[in-house]
Amino acid sequence: MAKTAVKKNKTGDVSHKLRIRVQAYEYKILDLSVKQIIDTALRYDAELCGPVPLPVSKKIYTVNRSTFAKKNAREQFEVRAHKRLIDIVNPNQKIIESLTNLSLPSGVSIDVRML
């Protein structure tokens, strides 16, 4: 079984994390959106960890060039997904509200979890 680590502050309060996982097919758009998220979080004096670059996932598709003949003639295409991870420690309500109102470019998917 996996153990969940609960960290306590010096005052004895339980610390929460907001884990943001950002994914896009183009790394330039991804880096711009991560910078936008970090600037928004720093505006409200948030404690950040990241952005941590995660491994690039590649999906390779192999397709026959011809419709019915020449089985040996094939083409390969690949799709790369770039990912980044950002942790915000002890987020307050203003940070969460500003992150939900943030407009990011199309093609960027965000997964937000509270730990």
C-alpha positions in Angstrom: 0.0 0.0 0.0 1.1 3.5 -0.7 1.5 5.8 2.3 0.4 9.4 2.0 2.8 11.8 3.6 1.1 14.6 5.5 3.5 17.5 6.2 3.0 19.8 9.1 4.1 23.4 9.4 6.0 24.8 12.3 2.7 25.8 13.8 1.3 22.3 13.5 -1.1 23.0 10.7 -1.4 20.5 7.8 0.1 21.9 4.6 -1.8 21.5 1.3 -0.4 21.4 -2.2 -2.0 22.4 -5.5 -0.4 20.2 -8.1 -0.8 21.5 -11.7 0.2 19.3 -14.6 0.3 21.0 -18.0 0.6 19.2 -21.3 0.9 20.4 -24.9 2.1 19.1 -28.2 4.3 22.2 -28.9 6.9 23.1 -26.2 6.9 26.8 -27.0 3.2 27.2 -26.3 3.7 25.0 -23.2 6.5 27.2 -21.8 4.5 30.4 -22.4 1.5 29.0 -20.5 3.6 27.7 -17.7 5.2 31.2 -17.4 1.7 32.7 -17.3 0.7 30.3 -14.5 3.8 31.1 -12.5 3.4 34.9 -12.9 -0.2 34.6 -11.7 0.9 32.6 -8.6 3.8 34.9 -7.7 1.5 37.9 -7.9 -0.3 36.6 -4.8 3.0 35.6 -3.0 2.6 31.9 -3.5 5.4 29.4 -2.6 6.2 27.5 -5.8 8.0 24.3 -6.7 8.7 24.0 -10.4 8.2 23.9 -13.3 9.6 20.4 -13.4 9.9 19.0 -17.0 8.4 15.5 -17.2 9.5 13.0 -19.8 8.2 13.5 -23.3 5.7 10.8 -24.4 5.9 9.7 -28.0 3.2 7.9 -29.9 4.4 6.4 -33.2 1.9 5.4 -35.9 3.0 3.1 -38.8 0.9 3.4 -42.0 1.1 1.5 -45.3 1.9 3.9 -48.2 -0.1 1.9 -50.7 -3.7 0.9 -50.2 -3.4 -2.8 -51.2 0.0 -3.6 -52.6 3.7 -3.3 -51.5 3.5 -4.2 -47.9 7.1 -3.3 -47.4 6.5 0.4 -48.2 5.5 2.0 -44.9 5.5 5.5 -43.4 5.9 6.4 -39.7 4.4 9.4 -38.0 4.9 10.4 -34.4 3.1 12.7 -31.9 5.1 14.1 -29.0 3.5 15.3 -25.8 5.5 17.7 -23.7 4.6 17.9 -20.0 5.5 20.2 -17.0 4.6 19.9 -13.3 4.1 22.9 -10.9 3.4 22.6 -7.2 1.9 25.5 -5.2 2.3 25.0 -1.4 -0.5 26.3 0.8 -2.6 28.0 -1.9 -5.2 30.6 -0.7 -8.5 31.3 -2.2 -7.2 34.3 -4.3 -4.6 32.1 -6.0 -7.1 29.4 -6.9 -9.6 32.0 -8.2 -7.1 33.7 -10.4 -5.8 30.4 -11.8 -9.4 29.4 -12.8 -9.9 32.7 -14.6 -6.6 32.4 -16.5 -7.0 32.1 -20.3 -4.5 29.8 -21.9 -3.9 29.1 -25.6 -5.7 26.3 -27.3 -3.8 23.0 -27.4 -2.7 23.2 -23.7 -4.4 20.8 -21.3 -4.3 21.3 -17.5 -4.8 18.8 -14.7 -5.2 20.4 -11.3 -5.2 18.3 -8.1 -5.2 19.2 -4.4 -2.9 17.1 -2.3 
